[in-house]
Amino acid sequence: MTDRPTGAAGTARSGPGGHAATAPATVRYALVPVPGLSLEAVARRSRLHPELVRRFVALGLVDAERDAAGRLVFDRDAPAVLARVQRLRSGLCLNYASIGLVLDLLDRISLLETALRGRGTRSDTPPWT
């Protein structure tokens, strides 16, 4: 979330009959700042060396931003993402390029399953099990 409002309050629009109507404004402010995790905290929680975490950031396997001082700042879910990377690496013996592809495909599958559940439709074909 940002500190800036996302809409302008009191924007006049021409309504039916030429009268000006005030459009409702949506203003969003972060009520509580959500601090990110430092590199050291992520490395400690995921039980990985900080240099390996930096390498995962460079490879695009985990997302991180830089703060004003240039330090890496991670989302709260970064240790879970790193655990998933480690499971794919050790369980399936995948290289890091393959892990990136597998993570993208798993995210895409999750989005498609969510969209299907949201539509409330069921397939006419019986399940394979």
N, C-alpha and C positions, 0 to 999 in steps of 0.2 A: 504494500500500500504506500501511497505517496502522501506528502503533506499538502499537496495542492488539491483543490476541489476539482471534480471531474465534470461538473456542469455549471452553467452560469445561472444564478438565481434571478428570477423576474424577467426572463426572456419573453418578449411580447411576440405573439403570433396572431395572425389574422384568423379569427374564428368565423363561424357561419354568420352571414349578414354584415361582414366587414368589421365586426367588433374585435378589439384586441383582447386576446386571452393570455393569461399568464401560465406558462408551462411549468409544471413542477420540476424543481431542480433536485438532482441527486448529488449530494455532497458527502464524500467519504474521507474520514480522517483516521489515521491509526490511533486507536485509543491507548494501546500499550505497545511500545516498540518491542519487536521480536528480535532479540539478539541472536546472532549466529554463533556457530561453534568455531573455535580457533583450530589451527592445524594440529597443535599439540593435543587438544581435547579429542579431536576426531581420531588421531593416531592412537591415543590411549584407549578410547572406547572400542575401536575396531581391532586393537592389538596388532597394529601394523607399524612399521618404521615410517617416520614422517617423510623421508625421501620417496618411499614407495607410494605414499598418498599423493605427493607432488607429481609423481610420474603418472598416476591415474588421472589427475587433473589435466596434465598435458595431453594425455591420450583421449580425453573427453569422456572417460568412463564415469566420472563423478563431477558434478557441477560445483563451482566455487566462484566467489567474487573477491575483489580486493577492496580493503578498507582504505581510508585516507592515508594511512601509513604504508600501504602497499602489502600488508599481510593478507594471507588467504583467510576468507571467512566462508564457512559452510552452512548449509541448511541443517535443521535438526535431524533430517532423515539420512544424512550422509553416512553415518556408521552402518545403517541397514543396507544402503546401496553398496558400500564396500564389502559387507558380508556376502551379499549376493554375487558380487564379482569374484570373491574368493571361492565361493561354492562352485561357481561355473568353472573356474580355473582348476581347482583340485578334483572336483567330481567328474567333469567331462574332459579334462585335459585339453582345454581350449587355449589358443594363444590370445593375446589381448585384442588384436584386431577382430577376431571371431567373437570375442565376448561383447564388444561394442555392437556388432550386428545382432547377436542373440538378444541383448538388452533392448535394442530398438524393436525387434520383432515381438518380444514379450510385451512391451508397452503398447504396441499396435494391437495385439490380440486382446489385451485388457480393455482398450478403448472400444473395440468392436463388440466385445461381450457386453460391456456396459450399455452401448447403444442398442443392442438387441434386447437387453432386459428392460430398457427404458421404453421401447416400443410396445412391449407386452405381447409380442407375437411369438408363436412357437412354430417350429418347423413341422411340416407335414410328414417328413421322413422319420421313422422311428430311430431312437438312439442306437448306436452300434453295439452297446453292451446289453 
